[in-house]
Amino acid sequence: MPGCGIRVTNLSLHARERHVREFFAFSGEIVDVQLLPRQPPQTKQSAIIIFTDTCAVEPAVVLSGAVIV
């Protein structure tokens, strides 16, 4: 059963699931990454990342503001 999920916002439209998964992989084991559908005219996208362990959330939050793609 998944431990915890976080919502990542302000992602480039060029970011794909694999980019998000690779970027946050060091935080902990990822169960799922879901890119959320954007509604035009939005110029950014969001994602939900589900980690197996709640301990993975803290390192993931430290990455706030970092550039993925």
C-alpha angles and dihedrals in degrees: 000000000000117000103208144338133216132195117228116200138185094042119163115254085238092063114105131191092265091053092053092044093050093045095052097035094099089059092067145292111322120216098185144352119203122187107210119228112257125220116224130272088039112117095195135050137214135219139197116222119195117201126195091228131041088222089073092067097072096057089044092054090052087066091064109137095017120133116246102178 
